[in-house]
Amino acid sequence: MPSYLARDVMTSPAVTIRWDATVLEASALMEERDIRRLPVVDEEDMLIGIVSDGDVREALSIYNQTNPYAPDQDEILLAVDEIMSAPVYAVGPDERLTDVIRIMLDHKIGGVPVVDADRHPLGVITESDIFRLILKEWGAD
């Protein structure tokens, strides 16, 4: 297989969410875009964390177990920065794909954001992106 770089395999542009968005907003965005992880950005669109569909499901299960008629119900809904993983493993666009895969395996993660030198998300590489590449290389796409 030829030597690939992160930029060759990433899904781009990155679909991101701000740190102060609600878990419900994250869930809706993930469902709308059919994705399982969202890079979390600050006010300057710099990567500060990542939130997975598992993080969102867990937070929503807690939310759904509360009484919807309680006066403080809205306060129970968490913001994305309260459930995100941080710091987040990220790679540059010129990172070798073999190194990206090693990061994913070593840290048992299903994807990594690809960022520029200022940590602005450019894209995301997931296991699915790597599987699509393998199928393409094997002529089975």
C-alpha positions in Angstrom: 0.0 0.0 0.0 1.3 3.4 -0.9 2.3 5.8 1.9 -0.7 7.9 2.9 -0.8 11.1 4.9 -3.7 12.2 7.2 -4.8 14.7 4.6 -5.3 11.9 2.1 -7.7 10.0 4.3 -9.5 12.5 6.5 -13.1 13.4 6.2 -13.2 17.1 5.6 -14.3 19.7 6.5 -14.5 18.8 10.2 -17.9 19.0 11.7 -17.3 20.7 15.1 -19.4 21.9 18.0 -18.7 24.7 20.4 -17.9 24.0 24.0 -21.0 25.8 25.3 -23.5 23.9 23.1 -25.9 21.6 24.9 -25.8 17.8 24.8 -29.1 17.9 23.0 -27.5 20.1 20.3 -24.6 17.7 20.0 -27.0 14.7 19.7 -29.0 16.5 17.0 -25.9 17.4 15.0 -24.5 13.9 15.2 -27.8 12.4 14.0 -28.2 15.0 11.2 -24.6 14.4 9.9 -24.6 10.7 10.7 -21.3 10.9 12.7 -20.1 9.4 16.0 -17.7 12.0 17.3 -17.5 15.8 17.3 -14.3 17.9 17.8 -15.1 20.5 20.4 -13.9 24.1 19.8 -13.6 27.3 21.8 -14.5 30.8 20.7 -11.5 31.0 18.3 -12.4 27.6 16.7 -9.4 26.0 18.4 -9.7 22.3 19.3 -10.1 21.8 23.0 -11.7 18.4 23.3 -13.8 15.7 21.6 -17.3 14.3 22.4 -18.4 10.8 21.2 -21.8 9.4 20.7 -21.3 7.3 23.8 -20.6 10.4 25.8 -23.8 12.0 24.5 -25.9 8.8 25.0 -24.8 8.6 28.6 -25.5 12.2 29.4 -28.9 12.0 27.7 -29.8 8.9 29.7 -29.2 10.8 32.9 -31.3 13.7 31.5 -34.1 11.4 30.5 -34.3 9.9 34.0 -35.1 13.2 35.6 -38.6 14.7 36.2 -39.4 16.9 33.2 -41.7 19.0 35.4 -39.0 19.9 37.9 -38.4 23.6 38.1 -34.6 23.2 37.6 -34.9 20.7 34.7 -33.0 23.0 32.3 -30.1 23.3 34.7 -29.7 19.5 34.5 -28.9 19.6 30.8 -25.2 19.5 30.5 -23.0 21.6 28.1 -20.6 19.7 25.8 -17.5 20.8 27.8 -18.9 18.9 30.8 -18.9 15.6 28.9 -16.0 16.0 26.4 -12.7 14.2 26.6 -9.8 16.5 27.0 -7.0 16.8 26.2 -7.7 15.3 22.9 -5.3 13.4 20.6 -5.0 15.2 17.3 -2.7 15.0 14.3 -1.5 17.4 11.6 -2.4 17.0 8.0 1.0 15.8 7.0 1.2 13.0 9.7 1.8 9.6 8.2 -1.3 7.4 8.2 0.7 4.6 9.9 1.4 7.0 12.8 -2.2 8.0 13.0 -3.3 4.3 13.2 -0.7 3.7 15.9 -2.1 6.6 18.0 -5.6 5.2 17.6 -4.5 1.7 18.6 -2.3 2.8 21.5 -5.0 5.0 23.0 -8.0 2.7 22.0 -9.8 5.5 20.2 -11.9 5.3 17.1 -10.9 8.6 15.5 -8.7 11.6 15.7 -9.2 15.2 14.6 -6.8 16.6 12.0 -5.7 20.1 12.9 -3.6 22.9 11.5 -0.6 24.5 13.3 -3.0 26.7 15.3 -5.2 23.7 16.3 -8.1 24.6 14.1 -9.9 21.4 13.0 -9.5 20.6 9.3 -11.0 17.1 9.3 -11.3 13.9 11.2 -9.9 10.4 10.6 -12.0 7.5 11.8 -11.8 3.8 11.7 -14.4 4.0 8.9 -12.1 6.2 6.8 -9.3 3.7 7.2 -11.6 0.8 6.2 -12.8 2.7 3.1 -9.1 3.2 2.1 -8.4 -0.5 2.6 -11.3 -1.5 0.4 -10.2 1.0 -2.2 -6.6 -0.4 -2.2 -8.0 -3.9 -2.5 -10.1 -2.9 -5.4 -13.3 -3.8 -3.5 -14.9 -0.4 -3.3 
